[in-house]
Amino acid sequence: MSLAGKVLFITGASRGIGLAIALRAARDGACIAIAAKTVVKHPKLPGTIHSAALEIEAAGGKALAIQCDVREEEQVKAAIAQTVEHFGALDILVNNASAINLTGTLETEMKRFDLMNQVNARGTFLCSKVAIPHLANASNGHILNLSPPLNMDKRWFAPHVAYTMAKYGMSMCTLGMAEELKGQGIAVNSLWPETAIATAAVKNLLGGDEALKCSRTPDIVADAAHWIFTQPAEQCTGNFFIDTEVLAKAGVSDLEQYAVSPGSKLMKDFFL
């Protein structure tokens, strides 16, 4: 199935996984609203909403660059309203924007705690809340949260309890909203990578260029997301998908194509 003509609202889509999901949809001819904060290039982070828009249009899609901070309710309301007014509909919401700080309790500043919970958990809830009335009008509405499977094992909390709380907040949105929205025909799922993904966060926080060599490209997550979006919403909801498992369902067996450095030992994601 194709996403041609579908309208996607993707948070944090100026770079990394969010941009990769946008570009995969663009190759089908989709319309993508890029909702992110970066309008001026950051010295340590690639891409802006404007450079992302150019890439999306070059890939065959239509783009709408919107500066939006998912922590701000009025900005989110305005951004989604602008998307619907510009493209005429909203079919898919991707809650990709995320803040990360891998520190223990004593090392976690409260401003970092607040940032992670406001962007990850609250931002996902807010964007979903505002998008739901529009997604209910879609022929195959989907919400996809880039968050890990829920697992109450203490080993996932102990090293970075604040970050885990924030990411699991996104996953709890999946758990609750999938059941809540069944009657409205809106699918709500989570997607998480099996291995490290070559993003700015991995490079800056997990070991620089050496960590990237042990990673897969964001394309693997994008291809998995594409498969999810093309499934019937009524039959594909409430799942905590892993990218490689999704691709197996899609009939993709060659995963080496996604390796940053083919043949290198891959770094497993720390939530799996």
KOLDOVEX-344982 format. One record per atom (N, C-alpha, C, CB): residue in one letter; x, y, z. Coordinates in steps of 0.05 Angstrom, whole numbers, padded with zeros to 5 digits, always signed. Glycine has a CB too. Example, Ala and Ser with C-alpha at 12.3 -4.5 7.8 and 13.67 -1.06 7.14 Angstrom:
BEGIN
A+00264-00114+00156;A+00246-00090+00156;A+00264-00066+00156;A+00226-00089+00181;S+00257-00045+00142;S+00273-00021+00143;S+00258+00001+00157;S+00282-00012+00114;
REM end
This chain:
BEGIN
M+00017-00024+00000;M+00000+00000+00000;M+00017+00025+00000;M-00019+00000+00024;S+00006+00046-00010;S+00020+00072-00012;S+00009+00093+00007;S+00019+00082-00041;L+00026+00112+00014;L+00017+00135+00030;L+00012+00159+00013;L+00037+00141+00052;A+00009+00155-00013;A+00004+00177-00031;A-00021+00194-00022;A+00000+00167-00060;G-00017+00220-00019;G-00039+00237-00012;G-00045+00237+00018;G-00063+00229-00026;K-00033+00220+00034;K-00038+00220+00062;K-00024+00244+00075;K-00028+00193+00075;V-00035+00253+00097;V-00024+00276+00111;V-00013+00267+00138;V-00046+00298+00115;L+00013+00272+00142;L+00027+00265+00166;L+00036+00290+00181;L+00051+00247+00160;F+00033+00289+00207;F+00043+00309+00226;F+00064+00296+00242;F+00020+00322+00244;I+00089+00304+00239;I+00112+00290+00252;I+00126+00309+00270;I+00131+00277+00231;T+00127+00304+00296;T+00142+00321+00314;T+00172+00314+00313;T+00131+00319+00343;G+00189+00334+00316;G+00217+00329+00316;G+00227+00318+00289;G+00225+00309+00337;A+00215+00328+00267;A+00221+00317+00241;A+00243+00332+00226;A+00196+00316+00224;S+00257+00349+00239;S+00278+00364+00225;S+00304+00348+00222;S+00284+00389+00240;R+00305+00325+00235;R+00330+00308+00233;R+00324+00280+00243;R+00353+00320+00250;G+00343+00262+00240;G+00342+00235+00252;G+00319+00218+00243;G+00341+00238+00281;I+00308+00204+00262;I+00286+00184+00256;I+00262+00199+00245;I+00279+00168+00281;G+00254+00221+00257;G+00231+00236+00248;G+00233+00244+00218;G+00227+00261+00264;L+00256+00254+00210;L+00261+00261+00182;L+00261+00236+00165;L+00287+00276+00179;A+00273+00215+00174;A+00273+00190+00158;A+00244+00180+00152;A+00289+00168+00172;I+00227+00181+00173;I+00199+00173+00169;I+00186+00191+00149;I+00184+00173+00196;A+00192+00217+00151;A+00180+00236+00132;A+00189+00231+00104;A+00188+00264+00140;L+00215+00225+00100;L+00225+00220+00073;L+00214+00195+00061;L+00256+00219+00074;R+00210+00174+00077;R+00198+00149+00067;R+00170+00154+00058;R+00199+00127+00089;A+00154+00169+00073;A+00127+00176+00065;A+00127+00194+00040;A+00112+00190+00088;A+00147+00212+00039;A+00149+00230+00016;A+00153+00215-00010;A+00171+00251+00020;R+00168+00193-00009;R+00173+00178-00034;R+00147+00166-00045;R+00193+00156-00028;D+00126+00164-00028;D+00100+00155-00037;D+00083+00178-00048;D+00085+00141-00014;G+00092+00203-00042;G+00076+00226-00050;G+00059+00236-00028;G+00060+00220-00073;A+00067+00232-00003;A+00052+00241+00021;A+00056+00271+00026;A+00059+00224+00046;C+00039+00282+00043;C+00041+00310+00052;C+00050+00309+00081;C+00014+00325+00048;I+00071+00324+00087;I+00083+00322+00114;I+00086+00349+00127;I+00110+00308+00113;A+00075+00352+00151;A+00079+00375+00167;A+00103+00369+00186;A+00054+00383+00184;I+00123+00386+00184;I+00147+00383+00200;I+00145+00401+00224;I+00173+00389+00184;A+00138+00389+00247;A+00134+00405+00271;A+00158+00402+00289;A+00108+00396+00286;A+00175+00422+00290;A+00199+00421+00306;A+00208+00449+00313;A+00222+00406+00290;K+00227+00451+00332;K+00235+00477+00342;K+00257+00490+00325;K+00245+00474+00371;T+00273+00474+00312;T+00297+00485+00299;T+00292+00500+00273;T+00317+00462+00294;V+00296+00525+00274;V+00294+00542+00250;V+00321+00552+00241;V+00274+00565+00254;V+00340+00553+00259;V+00367+00562+00253;V+00386+00538+00260;V+00375+00587+00269;K+00404+00532+00242;K+00421+00509+00246;K+00436+00510+00272;K+00441+00507+00223;H+00436+00487+00286;H+00449+00485+00312;H+00478+00474+00307;H+00433+00465+00331;P+00498+00484+00322;P+00525+00475+00317;P+00530+00445+00321;P+00544+00490+00335;K+00514+00432+00339;K+00518+00404+00344;K+00496+00386+00332;K+00520+00399+00373;L+00476+00399+00320;L+00453+00383+00310;L+00448+00390+00281;L+00428+00388+00328;P+00445+00370+00264;P+00440+00376+00236;P+00411+00383+00231;P+00448+00352+00219;G+00406+00399+00210;G+00379+00403+00200;G+00363+00423+00214;G+00365+00378+00201;T+00344+00435+00199;T+00324+00453+00209;T+00297+00445+00196;T+00331+00483+00203;I+00276+00458+00204;I+00250+00451+00192;I+00250+00459+00162;I+00227+00466+00207;H+00266+00479+00155;H+00267+00488+00127;H+00284+00469+00110;H+00278+00516+00126;S+00307+00460+00120;S+00323+00441+00105;S+00308+00414+00102;S+00350+00436+00119;A+00293+00406+00123;A+00277+00382+00121;A+00256+00384+00100;A+00264+00376+00149;A+00243+00408+00098;A+00222+00412+00078;A+00233+00409+00050;A+00210+00440+00082;L+00257+00420+00046;L+00270+00417+00019;L+00276+00388+00013;L+00296+00434+00019;E+00285+00373+00032;E+00290+00344+00027;E+00265+00329+00021;E+00304+00332+00052;I+00243+00335+00036;I+00218+00322+00032;I+00207+00327+00004;I+00197+00330+00053;E+00209+00352-00005;E+00199+00359-00031;E+00216+00347-00053;E+00198+00390-00035;A+00242+00345-00049;A+00260+00332-00068;A+00254+00302-00070;A+00289+00337-00060;A+00244+00290-00049;A+00238+00262-00048;A+00211+00256-00061;A+00238+00251-00020;G+00195+00276-00067;G+00169+00272-00080;G+00145+00278-00064;G+00168+00244-00089;G+00149+00289-00040;G+00127+00295-00023;G+00121+00325-00022;G+00132+00286+00005;K+00100+00332-00007;K+00094+00360-00002;K+00100+00366+00027;K+00064+00367-00009;A+00112+00389+00032;A+00121+00395+00059;A+00110+00422+00070;A+00152+00397+00060;L+00106+00422+00096;L+00097+00446+00110;L+00115+00448+00135;L+00067+00445+00117;A+00132+00468+00135;A+00151+00472+00158;A+00137+00489+00179;A+00177+00485+00148;I+00135+00479+00203;I+00122+00493+00225;I+00140+00493+00249;I+00094+00481+00231;Q+00147+00517+00258;Q+00162+00518+00283;Q+00142+00513+00306;Q+00176+00546+00287;C+00148+00492+00322;C+00129+00484+00343;C+00144+00471+00366;C+00108+00465+00332;D+00138+00480+00390;D+00149+00469+00415;D+00126+00452+00427;D+00159+00491+00435;V+00129+00426+00427;V+00108+00408+00436;V+00101+00412+00465;V+00115+00379+00431;R+00116+00427+00480;R+00110+00433+00508;R+00088+00454+00511;R+00135+00441+00523;E+00084+00469+00489;E+00066+00492+00489;E+00039+00486+00477;E+00079+00516+00475;E+00018+00485+00493;E-00008+00477+00483;E-00018+00494+00460;E-00028+00478+00506;E-00016+00520+00462;E-00026+00537+00440;E-00010+00533+00415;E-00025+00566+00449;Q+00016+00528+00417;Q+00031+00523+00393;Q+00023+00497+00379;Q+00061+00523+00400;V+00018+00477+00395;V+00009+00451+00383;V-00018+00454+00370;V+00009+00430+00405;K-00036+00467+00384;K-00063+00472+00372;K-00061+00487+00345;K-00081+00487+00392;A-00045+00508+00345;A-00041+00524+00321;A-00028+00508+00299;A-00025+00549+00327;A-00008+00491+00306;A+00006+00476+00286;A-00012+00455+00272;A+00030+00462+00298;I-00027+00441+00288;I-00045+00421+00276;I-00067+00434+00260;I-00057+00403+00298;A-00078+00456+00270;A-00098+00471+00255;A-00087+00481+00228;A-00108+00495+00271;Q-00062+00491+00229;Q-00049+00500+00204;Q-00045+00477+00185;Q-00022+00513+00210;T-00038+00453+00195;T-00035+00430+00178;T-00060+00422+00164;T-00024+00406+00195;V-00082+00421+00179;V-00108+00413+00168;V-00118+00434+00148;V-00129+00410+00190;E-00113+00459+00154;E-00121+00481+00136;E-00105+00479+00110;E-00118+00508+00149;H-00079+00474+00112;H-00061+00474+00089;H-00066+00449+00071;H-00032+00475+00098;F-00068+00426+00083;F-00070+00401+00068;F-00098+00390+00066;F-00052+00380+00080;G-00116+00400+00082;G-00144+00392+00081;G-00152+00368+00098;G-00151+00386+00053;A-00133+00357+00113;A-00139+00333+00129;A-00115+00327+00147;A-00146+00308+00111;L-00118+00307+00164;L-00097+00295+00179;L-00102+00265+00182;L-00094+00309+00208;D-00082+00250+00173;D-00086+00220+00173;D-00068+00206+00193;D-00080+00210+00145;I-00044+00217+00198;I-00024+00203+00214;I-00010+00223+00232;I-00004+00188+00196;L-00008+00217+00258;L+00008+00232+00277;L+00031+00215+00286;L-00009+00241+00301;V+00055+00226+00284;V+00079+00212+00293;V+00091+00228+00316;V+00100+00208+00271;N+00090+00217+00340;N+00101+00230+00364;N+00130+00221+00367;N+00085+00223+00390;N+00148+00236+00354;N+00176+00229+00353;N+00194+00247+00370;N+00186+00230+00324;A+00185+00271+00374;A+00201+00290+00390;A+00207+00278+00418;A+00186+00317+00393;S+00233+00281+00426;S+00241+00269+00451;S+00265+00283+00462;S+00247+00239+00447;A+00266+00283+00489;A+00289+00294+00503;A+00302+00272+00519;A+00281+00319+00521;I+00328+00271+00520;I+00342+00249+00533;I+00364+00260+00551;I+00354+00230+00512;N+00367+00247+00574;N+00388+00254+00593;N+00393+00229+00610;N+00381+00279+00612;L+00415+00215+00604;L+00420+00189+00616;L+00435+00191+00642;L+00434+00170+00597;T+00422+00201+00663;T+00435+00206+00688;T+00420+00193+00711;T+00438+00236+00694;G+00435+00187+00733;G+00422+00177+00757;G+00407+00198+00772;G+00443+00164+00775;T+00394+00191+00793;T+00377+00210+00808;T+00392+00234+00818;T+00364+00195+00831;L+00415+00230+00831;L+00429+00253+00842;L+00441+00271+00821;L+00451+00243+00860;E+00447+00260+00797;E+00459+00276+00776;E+00438+00289+00758;E+00477+00258+00759;T+00413+00283+00762;T+00392+00294+00744;T+00382+00321+00755;T+00369+00274+00741;E+00388+00342+00741;E+00378+00368+00749;E+00348+00369+00744;E+00392+00391+00734;M+00333+00383+00761;M+00304+00383+00758;M+00295+00396+00732;M+00292+00398+00781;K+00311+00415+00721;K+00303+00426+00696;K+00305+00405+00673;K+00321+00450+00689;R+00324+00386+00676;R+00325+00364+00657;R+00302+00345+00661;R+00352+00350+00660;F+00296+00339+00686;F+00273+00322+00692;F+00248+00334+00679;F+00269+00319+00722;D+00244+00360+00684;D+00220+00373+00673;D+00220+00373+00643;D+00218+00402+00683;L+00243+00378+00630;L+00244+00378+00601;L+00236+00351+00590;L+00273+00386+00592;M+00248+00330+00600;M+00242+00303+00590;M+00213+00296+00592;M+00259+00283+00603;N+00201+00302+00615;N+00173+00294+00620;N+00154+00313+00604;N+00167+00296+00649;Q+00162+00337+00600;Q+00145+00356+00585;Q+00146+00349+00555;Q+00154+00385+00590;V+00169+00343+00544;V+00171+00337+00516;V+00161+00309+00510;V+00201+00339+00506;N+00170+00289+00525;N+00164+00261+00519;N+00136+00254+00526;N+00184+00243+00533;A+00130+00253+00552;A+00103+00244+00561;A+00081+00265+00555;A+00104+00238+00591;R+00086+00289+00565;R+00065+00309+00562;R+00061+00317+00532;R+00072+00334+00578;G+00084+00319+00518;G+00082+00327+00489;G+00067+00306+00473;G+00110+00330+00478;T+00071+00281+00479;T+00057+00259+00465;T+00027+00260+00471;T+00069+00232+00472;F+00021+00264+00497;F-00007+00265+00505;F-00021+00289+00492;F-00010+00267+00535;L-00007+00312+00492;L-00019+00337+00482;L-00024+00335+00451;L-00001+00361+00488;C-00003+00327+00437;C-00006+00325+00408;C-00028+00305+00400;C+00020+00316+00395;S-00029+00283+00415;S-00050+00263+00409;S-00078+00275+00415;S-00046+00238+00426;K-00080+00288+00437;K-00106+00300+00445;K-00116+00319+00424;K-00103+00315+00472;V-00098+00336+00414;V-00107+00356+00394;V-00112+00343+00367;V-00085+00377+00391;A-00098+00322+00360;A-00101+00309+00334;A-00125+00290+00332;A-00076+00293+00328;I-00133+00279+00354;I-00154+00258+00354;I-00179+00266+00338;I-00162+00251+00382;P-00191+00290+00343;P-00215+00297+00328;P-00211+00297+00298;P-00225+00324+00337;H-00188+00303+00288;H-00182+00303+00260;H-00177+00274+00250;H-00157+00321+00253;L-00162+00259+00266;L-00156+00231+00258;L-00182+00214+00257;L-00137+00218+00278;A-00202+00222+00273;A-00227+00207+00273;A-00242+00211+00246;A-00246+00218+00296;N-00235+00231+00231;N-00246+00236+00205;N-00231+00222+00182;N-00249+00265+00199;A-00207+00211+00189;A-00190+00199+00169;A-00201+00171+00162;A-00161+00197+00179;S-00194+00162+00138;S-00203+00135+00130;S-00187+00113+00143;S-00202+00132+00100;N-00163+00120+00152;N-00146+00100+00166;N-00127+00115+00184;N-00130+00082+00145;G-00138+00126+00206;G-00122+00143+00224;G-00102+00127+00241;G-00141+00158+00242;H-00078+00138+00243;H-00058+00125+00259;H-00043+00145+00277;H-00037+00111+00241;I-00037+00137+00302;I-00018+00151+00319;I+00005+00132+00324;I-00032+00160+00346;L+00029+00141+00320;L+00053+00125+00325;L+00071+00139+00344;L+00068+00118+00299;N+00077+00126+00367;N+00095+00138+00387;N+00122+00123+00386;N+00082+00135+00416;L+00143+00139+00384;L+00170+00127+00383;L+00178+00123+00412;L+00190+00145+00368;S+00170+00100+00423;S+00175+00094+00451;S+00177+00064+00456;S+00152+00106+00469;P+00190+00056+00477;P+00196+00027+00481;P+00173+00011+00493;P+00220+00025+00499;P+00175-00015+00491;P+00156-00032+00504;P+00156-00028+00534;P+00161-00062+00497;L+00133-00030+00547;L+00132-00026+00576;L+00142-00051+00589;L+00103-00020+00585;N+00161-00047+00608;N+00173-00070+00622;N+00181-00059+00650;N+00198-00081+00607;M+00169-00071+00670;M+00173-00061+00697;M+00198-00072+00711;M+00149-00067+00714;D+00215-00085+00696;D+00240-00095+00707;D+00257-00072+00716;D+00256-00113+00686;K+00267-00074+00741;K+00282-00051+00753;K+00307-00044+00738;K+00289-00058+00781;R+00318-00062+00722;R+00343-00056+00708;R+00339-00034+00686;R+00354-00081+00695;W+00314-00030+00677;W+00309-00009+00658;W+00306+00018+00671;W+00284-00016+00641;F+00302+00018+00697;F+00298+00043+00712;F+00323+00053+00727;F+00276+00040+00732;A+00338+00035+00739;A+00360+00042+00757;A+00380+00061+00745;A+00374+00017+00766;P+00390+00057+00720;P+00412+00075+00710;P+00403+00103+00704;P+00424+00062+00686;H+00377+00106+00697;H+00367+00133+00688;H+00337+00134+00692;H+00374+00138+00658;V+00329+00134+00717;V+00301+00132+00724;V+00284+00155+00712;V+00297+00131+00754;A+00295+00179+00711;A+00279+00202+00701;A+00274+00198+00671;A+00295+00228+00706;Y+00294+00190+00656;Y+00290+00186+00627;Y+00270+00163+00622;Y+00316+00180+00613;T+00273+00141+00637;T+00255+00118+00634;T+00226+00126+00640;T+00264+00095+00652;M+00222+00142+00661;M+00195+00151+00667;M+00183+00167+00644;M+00196+00168+00693;A+00200+00184+00632;A+00190+00201+00610;A+00183+00185+00585;A+00211+00222+00604;K+00201+00166+00578;K+00195+00149+00554;K+00172+00130+00559;K+00220+00133+00546;Y+00171+00119+00583;Y+00148+00101+00590;Y+00122+00117+00590;Y+00153+00087+00616;G+00123+00143+00596;G+00099+00159+00595;G+00088+00159+00566;G+00105+00188+00603;M+00105+00160+00546;M+00096+00158+00518;M+00084+00130+00513;M+00120+00162+00499;S+00096+00110+00524;S+00086+00082+00520;S+00059+00078+00534;S+00107+00062+00530;M+00056+00091+00556;M+00030+00089+00570;M+00008+00103+00554;M+00032+00100+00598;C+00015+00123+00539;C-00005+00136+00521;C-00014+00115+00501;C+00007+00160+00507;T+00005+00099+00490;T-00002+00078+00471;T-00021+00058+00484;T+00023+00064+00461;L-00014+00049+00508;L-00030+00028+00521;L-00058+00038+00526;L-00017+00021+00548;G-00061+00062+00536;G-00088+00072+00543;G-00104+00082+00519;G-00086+00094+00563;M-00091+00097+00502;M-00106+00109+00479;M-00114+00088+00459;M-00090+00130+00466;A-00098+00067+00455;A-00106+00046+00436;A-00133+00034+00444;A-00084+00024+00436;E-00137+00029+00469;E-00162+00018+00478;E-00184+00039+00478;E-00160+00006+00507;E-00177+00063+00486;E-00197+00085+00487;E-00208+00092+00459;E-00184+00110+00499;L-00191+00091+00439;L-00199+00101+00412;L-00207+00079+00393;L-00176+00116+00400;K-00209+00054+00402;K-00217+00032+00385;K-00243+00038+00370;K-00220+00006+00401;G-00262+00049+00384;G-00288+00054+00372;G-00288+00076+00352;G-00308+00061+00394;Q-00266+00092+00351;Q-00264+00114+00332;Q-00247+00106+00307;Q-00252+00138+00345;G-00238+00082+00307;G-00222+00073+00284;G-00195+00085+00281;G-00237+00078+00259;I-00183+00093+00304;I-00156+00104+00304;I-00137+00084+00317;I-00156+00131+00320;A-00116+00077+00302;A-00096+00059+00312;A-00076+00074+00328;A-00082+00043+00290;V-00067+00063+00351;V-00046+00075+00367;V-00026+00054+00373;V-00058+00088+00394;N-00001+00058+00364;N+00020+00039+00368;N+00046+00052+00376;N+00025+00022+00342;S+00064+00036+00388;S+00091+00046+00393;S+00110+00031+00375;S+00099+00041+00423;L+00133+00043+00369;L+00154+00031+00352;L+00181+00038+00365;L+00153+00041+00323;W+00198+00017+00367;W+00224+00021+00380;W+00245+00005+00365;W+00223+00013+00410;P+00269+00015+00363;P+00290+00000+00348;P+00303-00022+00365;P+00311+00019+00339;E+00311-00043+00351;E+00325-00065+00365;E+00353-00058+00372;E+00325-00090+00347;T+00365-00041+00356;T+00393-00033+00360;T+00395-00002+00362;T+00411-00043+00338;A+00419+00007+00368;A+00423+00036+00367;A+00419+00046+00339;A+00452+00043+00377;I+00409+00070+00336;I+00404+00083+00310;I+00423+00107+00308;I+00374+00091+00307;A+00434+00110+00284;A+00453+00131+00279;A+00440+00159+00279;A+00468+00127+00252;T+00437+00170+00302;T+00425+00197+00306;T+00445+00214+00321;T+00398+00195+00320;A+00438+00240+00323;A+00455+00258+00338;A+00456+00251+00367;A+00445+00287+00335;A+00434+00240+00378;A+00434+00232+00407;A+00454+00210+00412;A+00406+00224+00415;V+00454+00190+00394;V+00473+00168+00397;V+00502+00177+00395;V+00468+00146+00376;K+00507+00195+00376;K+00534+00205+00372;K+00543+00222+00396;K+00536+00222+00347;N+00525+00239+00406;N+00533+00257+00427;N+00533+00245+00455;N+00514+00281+00427;L+00516+00224+00459;L+00513+00213+00486;L+00524+00185+00490;L+00485+00213+00493;L+00527+00170+00468;L+00534+00142+00472;L+00561+00134+00460;L+00513+00125+00459;G+00578+00153+00451;G+00604+00145+00443;G+00614+00156+00417;G+00605+00117+00441;G+00603+00177+00407;G+00614+00190+00383;G+00612+00173+00358;G+00642+00198+00388;D+00632+00176+00341;D+00632+00162+00315;D+00634+00132+00318;D+00655+00171+00298;E+00647+00122+00340;E+00649+00093+00344;E+00621+00082+00350;E+00668+00087+00368;A+00605+00097+00365;A+00578+00087+00370;A+00561+00086+00344;A+00564+00105+00390;L+00566+00105+00326;L+00551+00105+00301;L+00558+00080+00284;L+00558+00130+00285;K+00583+00072+00285;K+00592+00048+00270;K+00577+00023+00280;K+00622+00044+00272;C+00568+00023+00304;C+00554+00000+00316;C+00524+00003+00314;C+00562-00004+00345;S+00515+00022+00297;S+00486+00028+00295;S+00475+00021+00268;S+00482+00058+00301;R+00449+00022+00266;R+00435+00020+00240;R+00426+00049+00233;R+00411+00000+00241;T+00420+00053+00208;T+00410+00079+00199;T+00381+00083+00206;T+00414+00081+00168;P+00372+00108+00208;P+00344+00113+00214;P+00324+00101+00194;P+00339+00142+00216;D+00334+00093+00170;D+00317+00082+00149;D+00303+00057+00159;D+00333+00076+00124;I+00315+00041+00177;I+00302+00017+00186;I+00277+00023+00201;I+00321+00000+00203;V+00278+00044+00218;V+00254+00052+00233;V+00233+00064+00214;V+00262+00073+00255;A+00242+00079+00194;A+00224+00091+00174;A+00209+00070+00158;A+00239+00110+00156;D+00223+00049+00150;D+00210+00028+00134;D+00190+00013+00152;D+00231+00009+00123;A+00197+00009+00177;A+00178-00005+00195;A+00154+00013+00200;A+00192-00011+00222;A+00158+00039+00204;A+00135+00057+00208;A+00117+00057+00183;A+00145+00085+00213;H+00129+00057+00160;H+00113+00056+00135;H+00094+00032+00134;H+00131+00057+00110;W+00105+00009+00142;W+00088-00015+00142;W+00065-00012+00162;W+00105-00040+00150;I+00071-00001+00185;I+00049+00003+00205;I+00028+00021+00194;I+00061+00014+00231;F+00036+00043+00182;F+00016+00063+00172;F-00002+00051+00150;F+00030+00087+00161;T+00007+00031+00136;T-00009+00019+00115;T-00026-00004+00124;T+00010+00010+00092;Q-00026-00010+00150;Q-00043-00031+00160;Q-00071-00019+00168;Q-00030-00045+00185;P-00092-00035+00166;P-00119-00026+00174;P-00119-00019+00204;P-00140-00048+00168;A-00127+00006+00210;A-00126+00016+00237;A-00141-00002+00257;A-00137+00044+00239;E-00164-00013+00248;E-00180-00030+00266;E-00166-00055+00274;E-00207-00036+00253;Q-00148-00065+00257;Q-00135-00091+00262;Q-00106-00088+00272;Q-00135-00107+00236;C-00096-00064+00273;C-00068-00060+00280;C-00065-00038+00300;C-00050-00054+00255;T-00072-00044+00326;T-00071-00023+00346;T-00063-00035+00373;T-00098-00009+00348;G-00051-00019+00390;G-00043-00028+00417;G-00018-00044+00417;G-00065-00043+00428;N-00001-00042+00396;N+00023-00058+00394;N+00048-00043+00403;N+00026-00068+00366;F+00067-00057+00414;F+00093-00046+00420;F+00112-00059+00401;F+00102-00050+00450;F+00115-00048+00377;F+00130-00059+00356;F+00160-00055+00359;F+00121-00049+00329;I+00176-00074+00350;I+00205-00071+00347;I+00211-00071+00317;I+00220-00095+00362;D+00228-00053+00309;D+00232-00049+00280;D+00238-00074+00264;D+00254-00029+00275;T+00256-00091+00274;T+00263-00115+00259;T+00240-00135+00258;T+00287-00129+00272;E+00224-00137+00279;E+00201-00154+00278;E+00180-00145+00258;E+00188-00156+00306;V+00177-00119+00255;V+00159-00108+00235;V+00168-00114+00207;V+00156-00077+00239;L+00194-00111+00203;L+00205-00116+00176;L+00202-00146+00169;L+00233-00107+00174;A+00204-00163+00189;A+00200-00192+00183;A+00172-00197+00174;A+00206-00208+00209;K+00152-00183+00186;K+00125-00185+00177;K+00121-00174+00149;K+00106-00169+00197;A+00137-00154+00142;A+00136-00142+00116;A+00151-00158+00095;A+00146-00113+00117;G+00165-00179+00103;G+00179-00196+00084;G+00207-00186+00078;G+00164-00198+00059;V+00218-00168+00095;V+00246-00158+00091;V+00265-00176+00107;V+00248-00128+00099;S+00283-00189+00093;S+00302-00206+00107;S+00331-00195+00107;S+00302-00234+00094;D+00337-00177+00089;D+00364-00166+00087;D+00366-00141+00105;D+00371-00158+00058;L+00376-00145+00130;L+00378-00123+00148;L+00406-00110+00146;L+00374-00133+00177;E+00424-00123+00132;E+00451-00111+00130;E+00450-00085+00115;E+00469-00131+00116;Q+00430-00082+00098;Q+00427-00057+00083;Q+00424-00032+00101;Q+00403-00058+00064;Y+00416-00037+00126;Y+00412-00015+00144;Y+00436-00009+00162;Y+00388-00021+00162;A+00456-00025+00161;A+00480-00022+00178;A+00496+00003+00169;A+00498-00047+00177;V+00504+00019+00188;V+00521+00041+00182;V+00548+00031+00173;V+00525+00060+00207;S+00558+00011+00186;S+00584-00002+00179;S+00579-00032+00176;S+00606+00004+00200;P+00572-00041+00152;P+00566-00070+00148;P+00587-00088+00159;P+00562-00076+00118;G+00579-00108+00174;G+00597-00127+00186;G+00604-00120+00215;G+00622-00129+00170;S+00599-00096+00223;S+00606-00088+00251;S+00586-00100+00271;S+00606-00058+00254;K+00595-00105+00295;K+00577-00115+00316;K+00558-00092+00324;K+00593-00126+00340;L+00532-00098+00325;L+00513-00077+00330;L+00508-00074+00360;L+00487-00084+00317;M+00503-00049+00368;M+00498-00043+00396;M+00468-00046+00401;M+00507-00014+00403;K+00460-00064+00419;K+00432-00068+00426;K+00421-00043+00439;K+00429-00092+00444;D+00395-00037+00434;D+00383-00015+00448;D+00381-00022+00478;D+00355-00009+00436;F+00384-00001+00495;F+00385-00007+00524;F+00357-00011+00537;F+00398+00015+00538;F+00335-00010+00522;F+00309-00017+00533;F+00301-00045+00525;F+00288+00003+00523;L+00318-00060+00511;L+00310-00087+00502;L+00329-00107+00515;L+00311-00089+00471;
REM end
